[in-house]
Amino acid sequence: MLTYSVILTPDPDTGAITVTVPAMPGVLTWGATHEEALASAREAIELHLESYIERGQPFPPDRSPLG
């Protein structure tokens, strides 16, 4: 099973949680709760990986959120 680091950033005004994936700069999603944000991130990552499969490209390696 592949795992990717994610960054959860709560919005102080709305309470929504934005999720980014350092290994996949094109993935940006959100959720109203941590659970929703992580579920949304999981789905976005899976869709992103499907595009790698379709193009015959290797999956990107995980990147640390700390750079």
C-alpha positions as CSV (number, residue, x, y, z in Angstrom):
1,M,0.0,0.0,0.0
2,L,1.3,3.4,-0.9
3,T,1.2,6.2,1.6
4,Y,1.6,9.9,1.0
5,S,2.2,12.7,3.5
6,V,-0.5,15.4,3.6
7,I,-0.7,18.8,5.1
8,L,-4.0,19.8,6.9
9,T,-4.5,23.6,7.2
10,P,-7.5,24.8,9.1
11,D,-9.1,28.1,8.0
12,P,-9.6,30.2,11.1
13,D,-12.6,32.0,9.5
14,T,-14.6,29.2,8.1
15,G,-13.3,26.2,10.0
16,A,-12.8,24.3,6.8
17,I,-9.6,22.2,6.5
18,T,-7.6,22.5,3.3
19,V,-5.4,19.5,2.3
20,T,-2.3,19.6,0.2
21,V,0.0,16.7,-0.8
22,P,3.6,17.7,-1.1
23,A,4.4,14.8,-3.6
24,M,1.5,15.9,-5.8
25,P,1.4,19.7,-6.2
26,G,-1.7,19.4,-8.3
27,V,-3.7,17.9,-5.5
28,L,-5.6,20.4,-3.4
29,T,-8.8,19.5,-1.6
30,W,-10.7,20.3,1.6
31,G,-13.2,19.1,4.2
32,A,-15.4,20.5,6.9
33,T,-13.8,18.1,9.5
34,H,-10.5,16.3,9.7
35,E,-12.2,13.1,8.8
36,E,-13.8,14.6,5.7
37,A,-10.6,16.3,4.7
38,L,-8.6,13.1,4.9
39,A,-11.3,11.1,3.0
40,S,-11.3,13.8,0.3
41,A,-7.5,13.7,0.2
42,R,-7.5,9.9,-0.1
43,E,-9.9,10.1,-3.1
44,A,-7.9,12.9,-4.8
45,I,-4.7,11.0,-4.4
46,E,-6.3,7.8,-5.9
47,L,-7.6,9.8,-8.9
48,H,-4.2,11.5,-9.3
49,L,-2.5,8.1,-9.3
50,E,-4.9,6.7,-11.9
51,S,-3.7,9.4,-14.2
52,Y,-0.1,8.2,-13.7
53,I,-1.2,4.7,-14.6
54,E,-3.1,5.9,-17.7
55,R,0.1,7.8,-18.9
56,G,2.3,4.8,-18.0
57,Q,4.4,6.9,-15.6
58,P,5.8,5.8,-12.3
59,F,4.2,7.1,-9.1
60,P,5.9,10.0,-7.5
61,P,7.8,9.3,-4.2
62,D,6.4,10.7,-1.0
63,R,7.8,14.1,0.1
64,S,8.1,15.2,3.6
65,P,5.8,18.1,4.5
66,L,8.8,19.7,6.2
67,G,10.6,20.1,2.9
